[in-house]
């Protein structure tokens, strides 16, 4: 009972971040919101006591993928 309300709040924020990552028009802002999504997913896994999965999500999702996406966005050019 003590974990339910904070977990629902974090899960609601996960949904908001996912929608934000899809609906935001600028690429770099979308990548930043996707990184926030990964961090919130990491918090969710940690709250569910899946610490090993949380660590993997933090390293891969929030760290590596954000760096790859920022590099990809910085190397692409918009058409006029």
Helices and strands as residue ranges (DSSP letters): H 4-23, H 27-47, H 51-56, I 57-64, H 65-75
